Amino acid sequence: MTGVDLLTVGEALVSLRSAGPLTVGGPLTPYLAGAESNVSIGVARLGHRAAFAGRVSADELGLFLLRQLRAEGVDVGHVVRDPDRPAGLMFLERRTADLTRVIYQRAGSAGSALTVDDLRPALAAGTHVLHLTGITPALSDSARAATEWAAGTAARSGALVCLDVNYRSRLWSRDAARAVLTPLAGHAAVVVASHDELDLLGDHGADEPTVVAGLLDRGVSTVLVKLGGDGARAYTREGRVETAAVPVTAVDTVGAGDAFTAGYLSGHLDGLDLAGRLRRAVTLGAFAVAGHGDWEALPRRDELALLDGRQSGSTVR
């Protein structure tokens, strides 16, 4: 198959970060954010060919998003610039040392206007892996239709489709998410969810073994369950594999799940076995939580071993 190693589809956001409560004012610094763009950057930093497709505003904020993605080696050749809609905004308010509150202003944004036609060129160019999240179909009817079309088209072409639930309660209810994500998962080979998101992929109230069994019966090859500081587990038809988290001092958990997914997909592209893919996934998750920002702390390939066998507070000389 020609094309890129990884294609992600979704909304890139301008993230404005505050060091304290927004109500008291203070400086706000813009950053690139968005679950799908985070994954594309994580994969690109490890040397894979990654592309991002979606819509951005045609103003300076849209140019800022494209510049950030290009600087990280992500192909944005199939991004559509929308002259009529603004960039989506996300405010991150640091309320305490270990609690960050997120406020969205993305209704009517360029990214929410995503259509099937926007994605046709990117899918036609080919990709080995298509990564989607449950965020994009929550943005609008057209974005939901585009996500469903992309998943079905990529699966029929032989690409590996990865779906990360990434539930956002401020975008839709659990019942609305379940009605969309349960059938969408039928196109996926890899499904990623936190332990408290799994019931969005099956009957309401179903426990983890029941949901996993249902997904595997429907053709999903691997179900990944993120457990935060307790690591992760993976289910396949051959059984279950578990791995512990890499111990680090956590300073910012935003983006950790996206880093986990980027690590897993990188391992897949490198041909690692399931245990190796999980190990790389939790390693990238550790890098993400040990540094500030959604993606800024993610490693290059030659940095993957930095956390192996290190001592707390150690210095590499």
Helices and strands as residue ranges (DSSP letters): E 4-9, E 13-18, G 22-24, E 29-33, H 35-45, E 50-53, E 55-57, H 60-71, E 80-82, E 89-96, E 99-105, G 111-113, H 116-125, E 127-133, G 136-138, H 141-157, E 160-164, H 174-184, G 185-187, E 190-194, G 198-201, H 208-217, E 222-226, G 228-230, E 232-236, E 239-243, H 256-269, H 274-289, G 301-307
